[in-house]
Amino acid sequence: MQIFMSSGLKISDIDLIYLQTDKISRLSILTLIYRAIPASDGPGPGTTFMPECIKTAREALETHRQCVATLNETPDFMKISYMHW
């Protein structure tokens, strides 16, 4: 997303939200893929998740948190659009 913002392209607020929702979707899917891989060398016994799974899930949640914070300052139609993606 930083590439779009620094490139000088004019991108609307709704397009930026859609780019963020795409990122959240990709991170969520990647988290599920990592979840399917058994954790073999965890930090201790009983490790369920591999570190990449946890890192990706946290990034997805943080991106979602940033989106929701941004949406507080947007019209209702953008909030509705985000909640229905």
C-alpha positions as CSV (number, residue, x, y, z in Angstrom):
1,M,0.0,0.0,0.0
2,Q,2.9,2.3,0.6
3,I,3.8,1.9,-3.0
4,F,0.5,3.4,-4.1
5,M,0.7,6.3,-1.7
6,S,4.3,7.2,-2.7
7,S,3.7,6.8,-6.4
8,G,1.7,10.0,-6.8
9,L,-1.4,8.0,-8.0
10,K,-4.7,9.5,-6.9
11,I,-6.5,6.7,-5.1
12,S,-9.8,7.3,-3.4
13,D,-10.4,6.5,0.3
14,I,-12.7,3.6,-0.7
15,D,-10.0,2.1,-2.9
16,L,-7.5,2.3,-0.1
17,I,-10.0,0.4,2.1
18,Y,-10.4,-2.2,-0.6
19,L,-6.7,-2.6,-0.8
20,Q,-6.5,-3.1,2.9
21,T,-9.4,-5.7,2.9
22,D,-7.5,-7.6,0.2
23,K,-4.4,-7.6,2.4
24,I,-6.4,-8.9,5.3
25,S,-7.9,-11.6,3.2
26,R,-4.5,-12.8,1.9
27,L,-3.0,-12.8,5.4
28,S,-6.0,-14.7,6.8
29,I,-5.6,-17.4,4.1
30,L,-1.9,-17.5,4.7
31,T,-2.6,-18.0,8.4
32,L,-4.8,-21.0,7.6
33,I,-2.2,-22.5,5.4
34,Y,0.4,-22.1,8.1
35,R,-2.1,-23.6,10.6
36,A,-2.3,-26.7,8.5
37,I,1.5,-27.2,8.7
38,P,2.4,-29.1,11.9
39,A,4.7,-27.2,14.3
40,S,7.8,-29.4,14.7
41,D,10.5,-27.3,16.4
42,G,8.5,-25.1,18.8
43,P,9.9,-23.3,21.8
44,G,8.6,-25.9,24.1
45,P,6.5,-29.0,24.5
46,G,2.9,-28.8,23.3
47,T,3.6,-26.1,20.7
48,T,0.6,-26.0,18.3
49,F,1.3,-23.2,16.0
50,M,4.5,-22.5,14.0
51,P,5.9,-19.0,14.5
52,E,5.0,-17.9,10.9
53,C,1.4,-18.7,11.7
54,I,1.3,-16.5,14.7
55,K,3.2,-13.7,13.0
56,T,0.8,-13.7,10.0
57,A,-2.3,-13.9,12.2
58,R,-1.1,-10.9,14.2
59,E,-0.4,-8.9,11.1
60,A,-3.9,-9.7,9.8
61,L,-5.4,-8.5,13.1
62,E,-3.3,-5.4,13.2
63,T,-4.2,-4.5,9.6
64,H,-7.9,-5.0,10.5
65,R,-7.5,-2.8,13.6
66,Q,-6.0,0.0,11.5
67,C,-8.9,-0.3,8.9
68,V,-11.5,-0.1,11.6
69,A,-9.8,2.9,13.1
70,T,-9.7,4.6,9.7
71,L,-13.4,3.8,9.1
72,N,-14.4,5.8,12.2
73,E,-13.8,8.9,10.1
74,T,-15.6,7.8,7.0
75,P,-19.2,7.9,5.7
76,D,-21.6,5.2,6.7
77,F,-21.6,3.6,3.2
78,M,-17.8,2.8,3.6
79,K,-18.4,1.2,7.0
80,I,-21.2,-0.9,5.5
81,S,-19.0,-1.8,2.5
82,Y,-16.1,-2.9,4.8
83,M,-18.3,-5.0,7.0
84,H,-19.8,-6.8,4.0
85,W,-16.6,-7.8,2.3
